[in-house]
Amino acid sequence: MNPLSTLRRHDLLSLAILAVIILIILPLMLDIFRLNLVGKYLTYAFVAVGLVLCWGMGGILSLGQGVFFGLGGYGMAMFLKLESSTPEATAIQSTPGIPDFMDWNQLTELPVFWLPFQSFTLTVIAILVVPALFAAFIGFAMFSRRVSGVYFAIITQAIALILTVLVIGQQGFTGGVNGITDLRTLLGWDIRTDTARYAFYYINGVLLIGAMVAALFVQRSRLGRLLTAVRVSEDRVRFSGYSVAHLKTFVFCAAAVVSAIGGAMFTLQVGFMSPTLIGIVPSIEMVIYCAVGGRLSVFGAVYGTLLVNGLKTSLSESFPELWLFGLGAVFIAVVMFFPNGLAGVYQSVRDRLGKRRAVRPGSVAPGASSANGDGLVPADGTVAAEGSPPSQDARAPVPAGAVTLS
């Protein structure tokens, strides 16, 4: 099935507008330094899109998405570091042919888990597979025991802290607190030139739009309606015969893979990878990007990421001593006055404009379907299982925005 065929006209129009902004307007307006900053912001948007899937749709609040972002970023950084650590380039080291930080820590050979990253193909596979397997292990272990809500959020936060301490402590294998730096080439192509930065920006933008299309496809599909039902009433979905643990594990893995792609693109866009990007603080910031944009909206998550990081950069440049307070005030204002984020404000404006239009006889009233396509379950929380006989209530007219799992 073609994913674009399942999208609404409004989705396609919104995608086109965003594509024009990212791929045409911003490159024409900004110099290479600012454009590279926007490219970095777009890598964070991958994580925000993944959070729309697992948090907005599935109700899974993860405070450790920086872990998967870091796994993808470190995977790409390991390949780039090995490519620049040829015996000729490292001839002055006591052990030529290994990364400089390994030589500084008196390692005499390349660790076994670094060997697959000598191949670009294996590196790309690892960037996708390793975060998915790690997320599957965490998800199945937690969701099969019905760990959810704030407990799951705290566990993922602890995992982010543990991985950060592990990466910093194993300096000889990971570069320690400095991370993996001095990355120069990708398949022989110098990634430090302006041409490379432009190219990575466009690749970044195209991949992000692709990730958004995939997320919208999931939202509009039957799987998306199931995930929405899980978010609203997990027990009723379980009693209907569906495996809630499998559903939540799948969407958690999908969000991990999307985040890992963003991490890999971050390494290419910025030129280094550091443990400061996988800890608790960056993970919480990534949740804030999604919350400001609107956790139920794929488009809102991307715009929220760009807005928050743009404010962060401008405020830190204009008010270096007060920018944290200004940014905090923005977050508080959004939570207090716009609980559904930017997407909620946009939808409220659309609803008000729609109510002003005269409803013709036989037409569908505004609000007959949900704005983000995932809908809401009926007021009583009932979710009908596929193949189950309809009850007397089920024969009644379906409430506006109700979820049906058929």
PETARA-V750847 format. One record per residue. RES is the residue in one small letter. SS is DSSP state (A for helix, B for strand, O for the rest). OMEGA is omega in radians with two decimals (none if undefined). NEAR is the number of other ideal C-beta (glycine too) atoms within 8 Angstrom. Layout:
# PETARA-V750847
res:RES ss:SS omega:OMEGA near:NEAR
res:RES ss:SS omega:OMEGA near:NEAR
This chain:
# PETARA-V750847
res:m ss:O omega:3.09 near:4
res:n ss:O omega:-3.11 near:5
res:p ss:A omega:-3.11 near:10
res:l ss:A omega:-3.11 near:7
res:s ss:A omega:-3.13 near:6
res:t ss:A omega:-3.08 near:10
res:l ss:O omega:3.12 near:12
res:r ss:O omega:3.13 near:7
res:r ss:A omega:3.13 near:5
res:h ss:A omega:3.10 near:6
res:d ss:A omega:-3.13 near:11
res:l ss:A omega:3.11 near:10
res:l ss:A omega:3.12 near:8
res:s ss:A omega:3.08 near:9
res:l ss:A omega:-3.14 near:12
res:a ss:A omega:3.13 near:8
res:i ss:A omega:3.14 near:8
res:l ss:A omega:3.12 near:12
res:a ss:A omega:3.11 near:11
res:v ss:A omega:3.13 near:9
res:i ss:A omega:-3.04 near:9
res:i ss:A omega:-2.96 near:12
res:l ss:A omega:-3.09 near:10
res:i ss:A omega:-3.00 near:9
res:i ss:A omega:-3.09 near:8
res:l ss:A omega:3.08 near:11
res:p ss:A omega:3.12 near:11
res:l ss:A omega:-3.06 near:6
res:m ss:A omega:-2.95 near:5
res:l ss:O omega:3.00 near:9
res:d ss:O omega:-3.02 near:5
res:i ss:A omega:3.13 near:9
res:f ss:A omega:-3.14 near:6
res:r ss:A omega:3.14 near:8
res:l ss:A omega:3.09 near:14
res:n ss:A omega:3.06 near:12
res:l ss:A omega:3.11 near:10
res:v ss:A omega:3.07 near:12
res:g ss:A omega:3.07 near:14
res:k ss:A omega:3.10 near:12
res:y ss:A omega:-3.12 near:12
res:l ss:A omega:3.08 near:17
res:t ss:A omega:3.06 near:13
res:y ss:A omega:-3.13 near:14
res:a ss:A omega:3.05 near:15
res:f ss:A omega:3.14 near:18
res:v ss:A omega:3.13 near:17
res:a ss:A omega:3.09 near:16
res:v ss:A omega:3.07 near:16
res:g ss:A omega:3.11 near:17
res:l ss:A omega:3.04 near:17
res:v ss:A omega:3.13 near:16
res:l ss:A omega:-3.00 near:16
res:c ss:A omega:-3.12 near:15
res:w ss:A omega:-3.10 near:14
res:g ss:A omega:-3.10 near:13
res:m ss:A omega:-3.05 near:16
res:g ss:O omega:-3.13 near:14
res:g ss:O omega:-3.11 near:10
res:i ss:O omega:3.11 near:11
res:l ss:O omega:3.12 near:10
res:s ss:O omega:3.07 near:15
res:l ss:O omega:-3.14 near:13
res:g ss:O omega:-3.14 near:12
res:q ss:A omega:3.05 near:17
res:g ss:A omega:3.10 near:15
res:v ss:A omega:-3.11 near:14
res:f ss:A omega:3.02 near:19
res:f ss:A omega:3.14 near:19
res:g ss:A omega:3.11 near:15
res:l ss:A omega:3.09 near:15
res:g ss:A omega:-3.14 near:16
res:g ss:A omega:3.13 near:15
res:y ss:A omega:3.09 near:14
res:g ss:A omega:3.11 near:16
res:m ss:A omega:-3.14 near:15
res:a ss:A omega:3.13 near:14
res:m ss:A omega:3.11 near:12
res:f ss:A omega:-3.12 near:12
res:l ss:A omega:-3.14 near:16
res:k ss:A omega:3.12 near:12
res:l ss:A omega:3.14 near:12
res:e ss:A omega:3.14 near:11
res:s ss:A omega:-3.10 near:11
res:s ss:O omega:3.09 near:11
res:t ss:O omega:3.11 near:8
res:p ss:O omega:3.13 near:7
res:e ss:O omega:-3.11 near:5
res:a ss:O omega:-3.10 near:7
res:t ss:O omega:-3.08 near:13
res:a ss:O omega:-3.10 near:7
res:i ss:O omega:-3.13 near:3
res:q ss:O omega:3.06 near:9
res:s ss:O omega:3.05 near:3
res:t ss:O omega:-3.14 near:10
res:p ss:O omega:3.06 near:7
res:g ss:O omega:3.08 near:8
res:i ss:O omega:3.11 near:12
res:p ss:O omega:-3.04 near:10
res:d ss:A omega:-3.09 near:9
res:f ss:A omega:3.05 near:12
res:m ss:A omega:3.11 near:13
res:d ss:A omega:3.11 near:13
res:w ss:A omega:-3.13 near:6
res:n ss:O omega:2.98 near:8
res:q ss:O omega:2.97 near:6
res:l ss:O omega:-3.07 near:11
res:t ss:O omega:3.09 near:4
res:e ss:O omega:-3.11 near:6
res:l ss:O omega:3.11 near:9
res:p ss:O omega:-3.05 near:9
res:v ss:A omega:-3.07 near:5
res:f ss:A omega:3.03 near:5
res:w ss:A omega:-3.01 near:11
res:l ss:A omega:3.14 near:8
res:p ss:A omega:-3.07 near:9
res:f ss:A omega:2.96 near:12
res:q ss:A omega:3.13 near:8
res:s ss:O omega:3.13 near:7
res:f ss:A omega:3.13 near:7
res:t ss:A omega:3.12 near:6
res:l ss:A omega:3.11 near:10
res:t ss:A omega:3.13 near:14
res:v ss:A omega:3.11 near:8
res:i ss:A omega:-3.13 near:8
res:a ss:A omega:3.13 near:11
res:i ss:A omega:-3.13 near:16
res:l ss:A omega:-2.98 near:11
res:v ss:A omega:-3.06 near:8
res:v ss:A omega:3.09 near:11
res:p ss:A omega:3.14 near:15
res:a ss:A omega:3.13 near:11
res:l ss:A omega:3.12 near:8
res:f ss:A omega:3.11 near:12
res:a ss:A omega:3.11 near:15
res:a ss:A omega:3.11 near:11
res:f ss:A omega:3.13 near:8
res:i ss:A omega:-3.06 near:12
res:g ss:A omega:-3.10 near:13
res:f ss:A omega:3.13 near:10
res:a ss:A omega:-3.10 near:8
res:m ss:A omega:-3.01 near:11
res:f ss:A omega:3.08 near:14
res:s ss:O omega:3.07 near:7
res:r ss:O omega:3.08 near:6
res:r ss:O omega:3.03 near:6
res:v ss:O omega:-3.09 near:8
res:s ss:O omega:3.07 near:11
res:g ss:A omega:-3.06 near:6
res:v ss:A omega:3.13 near:6
res:y ss:A omega:3.11 near:8
res:f ss:A omega:3.12 near:13
res:a ss:A omega:-3.14 near:11
res:i ss:A omega:3.14 near:9
res:i ss:A omega:3.13 near:11
res:t ss:A omega:3.07 near:15
res:q ss:A omega:3.10 near:12
res:a ss:A omega:3.12 near:9
res:i ss:A omega:3.10 near:11
res:a ss:A omega:3.12 near:16
res:l ss:A omega:-3.13 near:10
res:i ss:A omega:-3.12 near:8
res:l ss:A omega:3.10 near:11
res:t ss:A omega:3.12 near:12
res:v ss:A omega:3.14 near:8
res:l ss:A omega:-3.13 near:8
res:v ss:A omega:-3.14 near:13
res:i ss:A omega:-3.09 near:11
res:g ss:A omega:-3.12 near:7
res:q ss:O omega:-3.02 near:9
res:q ss:A omega:-3.11 near:11
res:g ss:A omega:-3.12 near:9
res:f ss:A omega:-3.01 near:8
res:t ss:A omega:-3.07 near:12
res:g ss:O omega:3.06 near:9
res:g ss:A omega:-3.05 near:12
res:v ss:A omega:3.13 near:7
res:n ss:A omega:-3.11 near:7
res:g ss:O omega:3.13 near:13
res:i ss:B omega:-3.04 near:15
res:t ss:O omega:3.12 near:8
res:d ss:O omega:3.10 near:7
res:l ss:O omega:-2.93 near:13
res:r ss:O omega:-2.99 near:9
res:t ss:B omega:3.00 near:11
res:l ss:B omega:-3.09 near:9
res:l ss:O omega:3.10 near:6
res:g ss:O omega:-3.11 near:4
res:w ss:B omega:-3.11 near:7
res:d ss:B omega:-3.08 near:7
res:i ss:O omega:-3.10 near:13
res:r ss:O omega:-3.10 near:6
res:t ss:O omega:3.10 near:7
res:d ss:A omega:3.11 near:6
res:t ss:A omega:3.13 near:6
res:a ss:A omega:-3.14 near:12
res:r ss:A omega:3.05 near:13
res:y ss:A omega:-3.11 near:11
res:a ss:A omega:-3.14 near:8
res:f ss:A omega:3.10 near:13
res:y ss:A omega:-3.13 near:15
res:y ss:A omega:3.07 near:10
res:i ss:A omega:3.10 near:10
res:n ss:A omega:-3.13 near:13
res:g ss:A omega:-3.14 near:13
res:v ss:A omega:3.12 near:9
res:l ss:A omega:3.12 near:11
res:l ss:A omega:3.11 near:14
res:i ss:A omega:3.06 near:12
res:g ss:A omega:3.10 near:8
res:a ss:A omega:3.11 near:12
res:m ss:A omega:3.10 near:14
res:v ss:A omega:3.12 near:12
res:a ss:A omega:3.12 near:10
res:a ss:A omega:3.10 near:14
res:l ss:A omega:3.09 near:14
res:f ss:A omega:3.10 near:11
res:v ss:A omega:3.13 near:14
res:q ss:A omega:-3.05 near:12
res:r ss:A omega:-3.07 near:11
res:s ss:O omega:3.08 near:9
res:r ss:A omega:3.07 near:7
res:l ss:A omega:3.11 near:8
res:g ss:A omega:3.10 near:13
res:r ss:A omega:3.08 near:13
res:l ss:A omega:-3.14 near:12
res:l ss:A omega:3.08 near:15
res:t ss:A omega:3.10 near:14
res:a ss:A omega:3.09 near:14
res:v ss:A omega:3.13 near:14
res:r ss:A omega:-3.05 near:9
res:v ss:A omega:-3.08 near:10
res:s ss:O omega:-3.07 near:10
res:e ss:A omega:-3.09 near:10
res:d ss:A omega:-3.12 near:6
res:r ss:A omega:3.08 near:12
res:v ss:A omega:3.12 near:14
res:r ss:A omega:3.14 near:9
res:f ss:A omega:3.11 near:6
res:s ss:O omega:3.05 near:11
res:g ss:O omega:3.13 near:4
res:y ss:O omega:3.09 near:9
res:s ss:O omega:-3.13 near:6
res:v ss:A omega:-3.13 near:11
res:a ss:A omega:3.13 near:11
res:h ss:A omega:3.13 near:7
res:l ss:A omega:-3.11 near:15
res:k ss:A omega:3.10 near:15
res:t ss:A omega:3.14 near:13
res:f ss:A omega:-3.08 near:8
res:v ss:A omega:3.07 near:15
res:f ss:A omega:3.08 near:17
res:c ss:A omega:3.12 near:12
res:a ss:A omega:3.11 near:12
res:a ss:A omega:3.12 near:16
res:a ss:A omega:-3.14 near:15
res:v ss:A omega:3.12 near:14
res:v ss:A omega:3.12 near:16
res:s ss:A omega:-3.14 near:16
res:a ss:A omega:3.07 near:17
res:i ss:A omega:3.08 near:14
res:g ss:A omega:3.11 near:15
res:g ss:A omega:3.11 near:22
res:a ss:A omega:3.12 near:13
res:m ss:A omega:3.07 near:15
res:f ss:A omega:-3.14 near:15
res:t ss:A omega:3.13 near:16
res:l ss:A omega:-3.08 near:13
res:q ss:A omega:-3.01 near:14
res:v ss:A omega:3.08 near:8
res:g ss:O omega:3.06 near:9
res:f ss:O omega:3.03 near:11
res:m ss:B omega:-3.01 near:13
res:s ss:O omega:3.09 near:9
res:p ss:A omega:3.09 near:13
res:t ss:A omega:-3.10 near:7
res:l ss:A omega:-3.09 near:13
res:i ss:O omega:-3.06 near:16
res:g ss:O omega:-3.08 near:12
res:i ss:A omega:-3.07 near:11
res:v ss:A omega:3.12 near:6
res:p ss:A omega:3.11 near:12
res:s ss:A omega:3.10 near:18
res:i ss:A omega:3.10 near:9
res:e ss:A omega:3.13 near:9
res:m ss:A omega:3.05 near:15
res:v ss:A omega:3.12 near:14
res:i ss:A omega:3.10 near:10
res:y ss:A omega:-3.12 near:17
res:c ss:A omega:-3.11 near:18
res:a ss:A omega:-3.14 near:12
res:v ss:A omega:3.13 near:14
res:g ss:A omega:-3.09 near:19
res:g ss:O omega:-3.00 near:16
res:r ss:O omega:3.09 near:13
res:l ss:O omega:-3.03 near:12
res:s ss:O omega:3.08 near:15
res:v ss:A omega:3.14 near:12
res:f ss:A omega:3.12 near:11
res:g ss:A omega:3.14 near:16
res:a ss:A omega:3.14 near:18
res:v ss:A omega:3.12 near:16
res:y ss:A omega:3.10 near:10
res:g ss:A omega:3.10 near:17
res:t ss:A omega:3.13 near:16
res:l ss:A omega:-3.12 near:12
res:l ss:A omega:-3.09 near:11
res:v ss:A omega:-3.12 near:14
res:n ss:A omega:3.06 near:13
res:g ss:A omega:3.08 near:9
res:l ss:A omega:-3.14 near:11
res:k ss:A omega:-3.13 near:10
res:t ss:A omega:-3.09 near:9
res:s ss:A omega:-3.14 near:8
res:l ss:A omega:3.14 near:12
res:s ss:A omega:3.09 near:9
res:e ss:A omega:-3.08 near:6
res:s ss:A omega:-3.11 near:7
res:f ss:O omega:-3.04 near:8
res:p ss:O omega:-3.12 near:7
res:e ss:O omega:-3.03 near:4
res:l ss:O omega:-2.97 near:8
res:w ss:A omega:3.13 near:12
res:l ss:A omega:3.11 near:6
res:f ss:A omega:3.11 near:7
res:g ss:A omega:3.12 near:11
res:l ss:A omega:3.09 near:12
res:g ss:A omega:3.10 near:8
res:a ss:A omega:3.09 near:8
res:v ss:A omega:-3.14 near:11
res:f ss:A omega:-3.14 near:10
res:i ss:A omega:3.14 near:8
res:a ss:A omega:3.13 near:9
res:v ss:A omega:-3.12 near:11
res:v ss:A omega:-3.07 near:9
res:m ss:A omega:-2.98 near:7
res:f ss:A omega:-3.13 near:6
res:f ss:O omega:-3.05 near:11
res:p ss:O omega:3.10 near:7
res:n ss:O omega:3.05 near:9
res:g ss:A omega:-3.14 near:16
res:l ss:A omega:3.14 near:14
res:a ss:A omega:3.10 near:15
res:g ss:A omega:3.09 near:12
res:v ss:A omega:3.14 near:10
res:y ss:A omega:-3.13 near:9
res:q ss:A omega:3.10 near:10
res:s ss:A omega:3.11 near:8
res:v ss:A omega:3.12 near:8
res:r ss:A omega:-3.13 near:9
res:d ss:A omega:-3.14 near:10
res:r ss:A omega:3.09 near:8
res:l ss:A omega:3.13 near:8
res:g ss:A omega:-3.13 near:9
res:k ss:A omega:-3.13 near:7
res:r ss:A omega:-3.14 near:5
res:r ss:O omega:3.11 near:7
res:a ss:O omega:3.13 near:3
res:v ss:O omega:-3.14 near:6
res:r ss:O omega:3.10 near:5
res:p ss:O omega:3.11 near:3
res:g ss:O omega:3.12 near:3
res:s ss:O omega:-3.12 near:6
res:v ss:O omega:-3.11 near:3
res:a ss:O omega:3.08 near:7
res:p ss:O omega:-3.14 near:8
res:g ss:O omega:-3.13 near:8
res:a ss:O omega:3.05 near:7
res:s ss:O omega:-3.07 near:7
res:s ss:O omega:-3.05 near:8
res:a ss:O omega:-3.07 near:8
res:n ss:O omega:3.02 near:10
res:g ss:O omega:-3.11 near:12
res:d ss:O omega:3.04 near:12
res:g ss:O omega:3.08 near:11
res:l ss:O omega:3.08 near:9
res:v ss:O omega:3.12 near:13
res:p ss:O omega:-3.05 near:10
res:a ss:O omega:3.14 near:4
res:d ss:O omega:3.08 near:4
res:g ss:O omega:-3.06 near:9
res:t ss:O omega:3.05 near:8
res:v ss:O omega:-3.09 near:12
res:a ss:O omega:3.11 near:11
res:a ss:O omega:-3.12 near:9
res:e ss:O omega:3.09 near:6
res:g ss:O omega:-3.13 near:3
res:s ss:O omega:-3.12 near:7
res:p ss:O omega:-3.11 near:3
res:p ss:O omega:3.07 near:6
res:s ss:O omega:3.13 near:6
res:q ss:O omega:3.13 near:5
res:d ss:O omega:-3.09 near:6
res:a ss:O omega:3.13 near:7
res:r ss:O omega:3.12 near:6
res:a ss:O omega:3.12 near:6
res:p ss:O omega:-3.12 near:3
res:v ss:O omega:3.14 near:7
res:p ss:O omega:-3.14 near:7
res:a ss:O omega:3.09 near:8
res:g ss:O omega:-3.09 near:10
res:a ss:O omega:3.10 near:10
res:v ss:O omega:3.00 near:14
res:t ss:O omega:-3.01 near:7
res:l ss:O omega:3.09 near:12
res:s ss:O omega:none near:5
